[in-house]
Amino acid sequence: MNKHWLCIGILALCTGGCEGVKEVKMPLDELPVAVKTTIQKEAEGGTILDTENTAEEGKTIYEAHAMIGGKPYIIKVAEDGTLLAKKLKYAKNDSSFWHNFGPM
């Protein structure tokens, strides 16, 4: 019974924390020039799979999913083209799910 309530509590926290966050898929060529330039530079010639924008703390953040050297990465960029994060995404069962590169 306690596990049931724990699951409900975790679900409620996750749902509440995700409320109001809206991700909008965008083609790479529709991104602001500075954002597109940073994403392409950070992708290091890899394949950019998709791009999107979202609002975080009242600011627009652009995110790209890319395959670089056969590994999946997430690249986050500010509106002015500043690199916010470049993360190597590991398998979900890996204890080190994210490996950060650069500032957060």
C-alpha positions as CSV (number, residue, x, y, z in Angstrom):
1,M,0.0,0.0,0.0
2,N,2.8,2.4,0.8
3,K,4.4,1.9,-2.6
4,H,1.1,2.8,-4.2
5,W,1.1,6.2,-2.4
6,L,4.7,6.8,-3.2
7,C,4.1,6.3,-6.9
8,I,1.1,8.6,-6.7
9,G,3.3,11.3,-5.0
10,I,6.1,11.0,-7.5
11,L,3.6,11.2,-10.4
12,A,2.0,14.3,-8.8
13,L,5.4,16.0,-8.4
14,C,6.4,15.2,-11.9
15,T,3.1,16.4,-13.4
16,G,3.2,19.6,-11.4
17,G,6.8,20.3,-12.3
18,C,6.1,19.8,-16.0
19,E,3.0,22.0,-16.1
20,G,3.3,25.1,-18.3
21,V,6.4,23.8,-20.2
22,K,5.7,23.7,-23.9
23,E,8.2,22.4,-26.4
24,V,7.7,23.5,-30.0
25,K,9.4,21.5,-32.8
26,M,11.1,23.8,-35.3
27,P,13.0,23.1,-38.5
28,L,16.7,24.0,-38.2
29,D,16.4,26.6,-40.9
30,E,13.7,28.5,-39.0
31,L,15.9,29.0,-35.9
32,P,17.5,32.4,-35.3
33,V,20.9,32.6,-37.2
34,A,23.0,32.8,-34.0
35,V,21.2,29.7,-32.5
36,K,21.5,27.7,-35.8
37,T,25.2,28.6,-36.0
38,T,26.0,27.4,-32.5
39,I,24.0,24.2,-32.9
40,Q,25.8,23.4,-36.2
41,K,29.2,24.2,-34.6
42,E,28.5,22.0,-31.6
43,A,27.2,19.1,-33.7
44,E,30.7,18.8,-35.1
45,G,29.5,17.6,-38.5
46,G,27.2,15.0,-36.9
47,T,23.5,14.6,-37.8
48,I,21.0,17.0,-36.2
49,L,17.9,14.9,-35.7
50,D,15.5,17.6,-34.6
51,T,15.3,21.0,-33.0
52,E,12.7,22.7,-30.7
53,N,12.2,25.6,-28.5
54,T,10.9,25.9,-25.0
55,A,10.5,28.5,-22.3
56,E,12.6,28.0,-19.1
57,E,12.5,30.6,-16.4
58,G,10.8,33.1,-18.7
59,K,13.5,32.7,-21.4
60,T,13.4,30.9,-24.8
61,I,15.8,28.0,-24.9
62,Y,16.5,26.1,-28.1
63,E,17.3,22.4,-28.0
64,A,18.7,20.1,-30.6
65,H,19.0,16.4,-30.6
66,A,22.1,15.2,-32.6
67,M,24.1,12.1,-33.3
68,I,27.8,12.9,-33.0
69,G,30.3,10.1,-33.5
70,G,27.5,7.6,-33.3
71,K,26.4,8.9,-29.8
72,P,23.2,10.8,-29.0
73,Y,23.6,14.4,-27.7
74,I,21.3,17.2,-26.6
75,I,22.5,20.7,-27.3
76,K,20.9,23.7,-25.5
77,V,21.3,27.2,-26.8
78,A,20.1,30.6,-25.6
79,E,18.3,33.1,-27.9
80,D,21.6,35.0,-28.5
81,G,23.4,31.8,-29.6
82,T,25.2,31.2,-26.3
83,L,25.8,27.5,-25.6
84,L,24.0,26.6,-22.4
85,A,24.7,22.8,-22.3
86,K,25.9,19.9,-24.5
87,K,24.9,16.6,-23.0
88,L,25.8,13.1,-24.0
89,K,22.7,11.0,-23.4
90,Y,23.4,7.5,-22.1
91,A,20.9,4.6,-21.9
92,K,18.3,5.0,-19.2
93,N,19.6,2.0,-17.3
94,D,23.0,3.6,-17.1
95,S,23.7,5.1,-13.6
96,S,25.3,8.2,-15.2
97,F,22.3,9.1,-17.4
98,W,23.7,12.5,-18.4
99,H,27.3,13.5,-18.9
100,N,27.6,17.3,-19.1
101,F,29.9,19.3,-21.4
102,G,30.3,23.0,-20.9
103,P,28.4,25.3,-18.6
104,M,24.9,24.6,-17.3
